[in-house]
Amino acid sequence: MARGREAFIVAIGVGDDDQRHFVGFTCVNSESYASWRGFLQDLEQRGVIMKLAIYKYERAA
């Protein structure tokens, strides 16, 4: 059986107190534009104010 690939998207915010806060996460089939857009729109609908910086971690195979 072939093993599927999925992406785990995580949002960590920094508050006015300069502390990191876990904001949200989701598991998606791919790191596509549509996946990121849906995730960020969900955060926005929940009232998260975003100033965006993206860090991508890739583990070696």
ZITA-V306369 format. One line per field, one symbol per residue. ss: DSSP state (H for helix, E for strand, L for the rest). phi: phi as a letter, one per 30 degrees, with the letter a starting at -180 (. if undefined). burial: # if it has 24 or more other ideal C-beta (glycine too) atoms within 12 Angstrom, else .. Layout:
ss = ???
phi = ???
burial = ???
This chain:
ss = LLLLLLEEEEEEEELLLLLEEEEEEEEELLLLHHHHHHHHHHHHHLLLLLLLLLLLLLLLL
phi = .dcdcbcccbcbccdedicdbdclaacbdaddedddddddddddddjdccbcbcbccbddd
burial = ........#.#...........##..............#...#..................
